[in-house]
Each structure stands twice: as structure tokens, then as C-alpha cells.
Amino acid sequence: TSHFVALQIGVLLKGTCYLAEEIFHIHSRYHGSFWRVLSACFPLRWHGPMLLICGSACVALNGDGQPLDFHLGLASVCQLLILALGLH
């Protein structure tokens, strides 16, 4: 479950990076529509599975005694390293 959460965090981080870049082209590419920018950076087919996986991960990770913030932070750092090093 934590692997799937890490993958979803990777998609979220990558989408956030795309959003930071695409926001500068909001008028030229998306005719001023912020919702078009969001749908280009975060595909709609991604939202349902992401919510399902993250919900099940929260339930699974709360049972091991470590705080949930620790697990999510560790997964985020790992995904940022994978993206930064070009391993994805």
C-alpha cells in the first residue's frame, strides 16, 4: 500500500511541477482558464484511484505505531529524489 501511495505522491508532485510551469502560459495556451490548466496538469482519471489508494494507505499506515506524517514525508522525499535523479 505504501508503494502505491508513493507512486501517487510522485504523480501529485509531477503535476505540481507542471502546474508551476504552465501557470505562466495561462493566457496564451489556455485562454485564461485556470480549470483548463488544472485538467492538463492533473488528469481526471487520476483522482478516483488516488483517493481510493490514499484512503486505504492511511488506514494501513496508522496501525504500525509511526505517525502518518512521518510515512508521507518519507514517501515524498523518496519521490522527489526519484524525479530529481531522473530514475522514474
trRosetta pair geometry for C-beta under 8 A, 3 or more apart (Angstrom, degrees):
i j d omega theta_ij theta_ji phi_ij phi_ji
1 4 5.9 -55 -156 36 37 108
1 5 6.4 38 148 -19 67 105
1 53 7.4 174 -156 -167 76 78
1 56 5.9 -125 -138 119 125 99
1 57 4.7 172 157 -101 105 74
1 60 4.5 85 67 50 161 163
1 61 7.3 -141 103 -43 122 86
2 5 5.3 -49 -147 37 39 116
2 6 6.3 45 152 -23 67 101
2 57 6.3 118 -88 -143 48 111
2 60 7.5 -132 -46 102 78 126
2 61 6.5 100 -83 -80 101 113
2 71 6.6 -103 -125 -172 119 117
2 75 6.6 -143 -177 -83 91 127
3 6 5.6 -51 -150 34 32 112
3 7 6.6 33 151 -19 64 102
4 7 5.5 -49 -148 34 36 113
4 8 6.4 33 153 -16 66 105
4 53 4.6 -120 137 -160 122 130
4 57 6.8 -151 78 -66 96 121
5 8 5.7 -57 -148 39 32 109
5 9 6.2 35 151 -21 66 104
5 53 6.3 -174 -77 143 60 102
5 54 6.1 103 -119 -104 91 64
5 57 4.1 94 -65 -122 128 167
5 61 7.9 -13 -14 -38 165 136
5 71 7.9 29 102 144 153 109
5 72 7.5 -92 157 -105 130 73
5 75 5.8 -33 112 -155 101 168
6 9 5.6 -50 -145 35 32 113
6 10 6.5 39 151 -23 62 102
6 75 4.3 -132 -95 -155 82 105
6 78 6.1 -29 -145 84 125 125
6 79 5.8 -179 -173 -60 80 107
7 10 5.5 -51 -154 31 33 116
7 11 6.7 32 150 -17 65 101
8 11 5.5 -48 -149 34 38 111
8 12 6.3 39 150 -19 66 104
8 49 7.8 -155 -98 118 119 89
8 50 4.9 140 -150 -128 127 86
8 53 5.6 164 -38 87 146 135
8 54 6.2 -121 100 -58 157 97
9 12 5.5 -53 -147 38 34 114
9 13 6.2 34 154 -18 67 105
9 72 7.3 163 -91 -157 141 76
9 75 5.2 120 20 130 158 109
9 76 5.4 -115 175 -90 139 65
9 79 5.0 -169 104 -7 102 160
10 13 5.8 -54 -144 38 29 109
10 14 6.2 28 157 -17 64 108
10 79 4.0 -146 -81 -149 80 123
10 82 6.7 -35 -113 74 126 130
10 83 6.7 167 -148 -53 91 110
10 88 6.6 162 -173 -111 137 142
11 14 5.8 -55 -144 39 29 110
11 15 6.2 31 155 -18 63 108
11 46 6.2 -159 152 -154 144 137
11 50 7.3 -122 78 -93 133 122
12 15 5.8 -56 -147 38 28 111
12 16 6.3 31 153 -22 63 106
12 42 7.9 25 -119 -112 58 111
12 50 7.5 115 -60 -145 105 140
13 16 5.5 -52 -147 34 32 114
13 17 6.6 33 152 -18 64 102
13 76 7.1 138 -65 -148 131 81
13 79 5.7 147 18 123 147 123
13 80 6.3 -128 -167 -80 160 74
13 83 6.4 -138 111 -18 126 158
14 17 5.7 -52 -152 34 34 111
14 18 6.5 35 150 -17 65 104
14 83 6.4 -166 -79 -115 89 137
15 18 5.5 -51 -147 38 35 113
15 19 6.2 39 152 -23 66 104
15 41 4.7 111 -164 155 81 88
15 42 4.6 65 -163 -79 147 78
16 19 5.5 -49 -146 33 32 115
16 20 6.6 37 153 -21 63 101
16 41 7.7 102 -69 163 19 130
17 20 5.7 -49 -150 31 33 112
17 21 6.7 24 153 -11 63 105
17 83 7.8 176 -17 167 154 148
18 21 5.8 -63 -153 41 33 106
18 22 5.8 21 157 -13 72 115
18 40 7.6 -137 146 118 126 86
18 41 4.2 173 99 -130 115 97
19 22 5.9 -59 -131 45 28 104
19 23 6.1 44 164 -40 64 101
19 37 6.7 95 -134 151 77 104
19 38 7.2 26 -112 -103 116 55
19 41 4.4 77 -66 -164 80 172
19 42 7.7 4 -60 -28 118 95
20 23 6.3 -41 -147 12 23 116
21 24 6.7 -59 -180 22 39 107
21 25 7.9 8 140 4 67 109
22 25 5.6 -68 -158 47 53 103
22 26 7.2 91 144 -68 72 68
22 29 7.2 -85 -157 66 90 144
22 30 7.7 68 168 -24 106 132
22 37 5.2 163 124 -150 120 100
22 40 6.4 -177 -155 91 165 127
22 41 6.0 -149 29 -63 145 114
23 26 5.8 -2 -162 -43 44 111
23 37 6.4 81 -90 -173 58 154
25 28 5.2 -71 -161 56 76 101
25 29 4.3 33 145 6 111 118
25 30 7.0 100 117 1 78 93
26 29 7.3 -59 -113 52 12 85
26 30 5.2 -51 -154 55 50 116
26 32 6.1 64 142 -114 94 31
26 33 7.5 -163 -171 53 89 37
26 34 6.7 -3 -143 -87 130 61
26 37 5.7 -38 -109 -59 89 138
27 30 7.5 -33 -59 59 10 72
27 31 7.1 33 -156 -132 42 18
27 32 5.4 29 -107 -68 68 73
30 33 5.0 -119 155 55 99 80
30 34 7.8 102 125 -77 142 20
30 36 4.1 171 -154 90 111 126
30 37 5.2 -67 -53 -56 173 81
30 40 7.4 -120 -88 -7 123 140
31 36 7.4 54 45 25 83 158
33 36 4.0 68 96 3 114 110
33 37 7.0 173 102 -10 65 81
34 37 5.5 -52 -156 34 41 115
34 38 6.4 42 148 -19 69 103
35 38 5.5 -50 -147 37 36 113
35 39 6.3 32 156 -15 67 105
36 39 5.9 -55 -143 40 31 106
36 40 6.3 32 155 -20 64 107
37 40 5.8 -59 -150 36 29 111
37 41 6.3 14 158 -8 66 112
38 41 6.1 -66 -143 44 28 101
38 42 5.8 -28 177 35 69 106
39 42 7.0 -70 -117 66 23 69
39 43 7.4 55 -175 -116 60 35
39 44 6.4 -5 -139 -44 93 96
42 46 6.2 -118 -179 63 73 134
42 47 7.4 69 153 -63 109 92
43 46 4.7 100 74 -12 84 109
44 47 6.1 -37 -162 5 47 114
45 48 7.3 -52 -168 28 41 103
45 49 7.8 18 152 7 66 110
46 49 6.7 -76 -160 51 38 99
46 50 5.6 37 155 -27 75 120
47 50 5.7 -64 -144 37 25 114
47 51 6.4 22 163 -18 64 107
48 51 6.2 -60 -152 34 26 106
48 52 6.5 21 156 -14 63 110
49 52 5.5 -58 -145 40 35 112
49 53 5.9 28 161 -16 71 110
50 53 6.1 -58 -141 41 26 105
50 54 6.0 19 163 -12 64 114
51 54 6.1 -59 -137 43 25 105
51 55 6.0 28 161 -22 62 111
52 55 6.0 -59 -148 35 23 111
52 56 6.5 14 159 -10 61 108
53 56 6.0 -59 -147 41 29 104
53 57 6.1 31 154 -22 65 110
54 57 5.4 -52 -142 37 33 114
54 58 6.5 40 156 -25 64 100
55 58 5.9 -50 -151 28 30 111
55 59 6.9 26 152 -13 61 104
56 59 5.7 -54 -153 37 38 112
56 60 6.2 33 152 -17 69 109
57 60 5.6 -57 -141 42 33 109
57 61 5.7 22 164 -13 70 114
58 61 6.3 -58 -132 42 23 102
58 62 6.3 30 164 -29 60 109
58 68 6.4 22 -137 -134 77 139
59 62 6.3 -57 -151 25 23 111
59 63 7.7 23 155 -24 54 105
60 63 6.5 -65 -171 21 33 112
61 64 6.5 -52 -161 18 47 109
61 66 7.4 -63 177 73 88 97
61 68 5.7 104 109 -115 119 79
61 71 4.8 -116 -164 45 142 174
62 68 6.1 -18 -83 -67 78 108
66 70 5.1 -97 166 69 108 138
66 71 6.2 114 107 -46 122 96
67 70 4.8 102 69 -4 83 103
67 71 7.6 -158 99 -1 50 83
68 71 5.7 -55 -155 37 41 110
68 72 6.2 32 154 -12 73 109
69 72 5.9 -59 -142 44 30 106
69 73 5.9 32 159 -20 66 112
70 73 5.9 -59 -144 39 24 110
70 74 6.3 22 158 -17 62 109
71 74 5.9 -58 -147 37 27 110
71 75 6.3 24 156 -15 64 108
72 75 5.7 -54 -144 39 32 110
72 76 6.2 35 154 -22 65 106
73 76 5.6 -53 -146 35 30 112
73 77 6.4 29 157 -17 65 104
74 77 5.9 -53 -146 36 30 109
74 78 6.4 31 154 -18 63 107
75 78 5.7 -55 -148 37 31 113
75 79 6.3 28 155 -17 65 107
76 79 5.9 -57 -147 39 30 108
76 80 6.3 31 155 -19 65 106
77 80 5.7 -53 -146 36 31 112
77 81 6.5 31 154 -18 64 105
78 81 5.8 -57 -152 37 30 110
78 82 6.4 31 151 -20 65 105
79 82 5.5 -50 -145 35 35 113
79 83 6.3 32 156 -15 67 105
80 83 5.8 -55 -145 40 31 108
80 84 6.0 28 156 -18 66 111
81 84 5.7 -56 -137 41 29 109
81 85 5.9 14 167 -6 66 114
81 87 8.0 6 126 24 73 127
82 85 6.4 -64 -140 46 21 100
82 87 4.7 -92 -153 66 71 108
82 88 5.1 86 145 -54 104 92
83 86 7.7 30 179 -72 29 33
83 87 8.0 -77 -53 43 19 75
83 88 5.8 2 -91 -7 58 133
